[in-house]
Amino acid sequence: MRSSDRPLSRRQCLQAVLGAGVVAAPAWSAPSPLGLDQLLGYANSLPPLSFEEGGRVHGLFVDLFREMAAQLGLPGWVEIQPFLRLQQATMLGPGVVAFPLVRLPEREDMYLWIGPVLRRRVMLYRLAQRSELEFRGWSRLGSAQVVVNKGTATHRKLLEEFHVSPAQLQVSVNYTTALRMLVAGRAEFLAMNELAAAWAVRQLGLGTEVLKPLQELDGEGAYWFGVVPGARALAQQLQDALEQLRRQGRLDALRRQYGV
């Protein structure tokens, strides 16, 4: 189920967006120069950048989105959405912002991109105590299993670029579960971005030394915001707001707050 940081009446507004592609203008909000009365943030679950906890949505990207919306004089509401649902919702209107996104060639024309915000670095890990394990290359995995989070860019990279057999992948539904699977011995290796790996370690109360990085799988990417291609004025204003907050030190402050 999706999670929201809004009261039910505003959730109904979001349901109207998903159902009809229309945002009803609330009486409490004055129109902005963009012709919008609010921004709707759709986030895929990627802690510590965006996640649900205690019935509310948190994360570095979530807080940054709200501050960017405030720079535009607009309220910003956020919901956690599965990634495919997030893609569908983003296409419905110019007031919807998707995040955090990895900028891939096949997604390039789907969005106008705001950022980059944070570097994305994906690593291959093993448990530090499993010193007998060595990674000699994807073609020499043998019977070894790799845990990866389902539907992520890393999952796709393992299948399409490294040609890892699906039979050698243990697919997880979230990052903490993926780490649990590694700790339980269901796989020898873990492929995960380093921000999520550090978060999962903290969530499970494990020491920072529990994981041993073996190889960088992807170090060229970054995390971005995205808006519908027709929303050029919104994209530019969001980019300007991001750069202003960066100059003011807010991005660095949020990085310290969330430990990234």
Helices and strands as residue ranges (DSSP letters): E 3-4, H 8-20, E 39-43, E 51-53, E 56-58, H 60-71, E 76-80, H 83-90, E 96-102, G 105-110, E 112-127, G 138-140, E 146-149, H 153-160, G 166-168, E 169-172, H 175-183, E 189-193, H 194-203, G 208-210, E 211-227, H 232-247, H 250-258
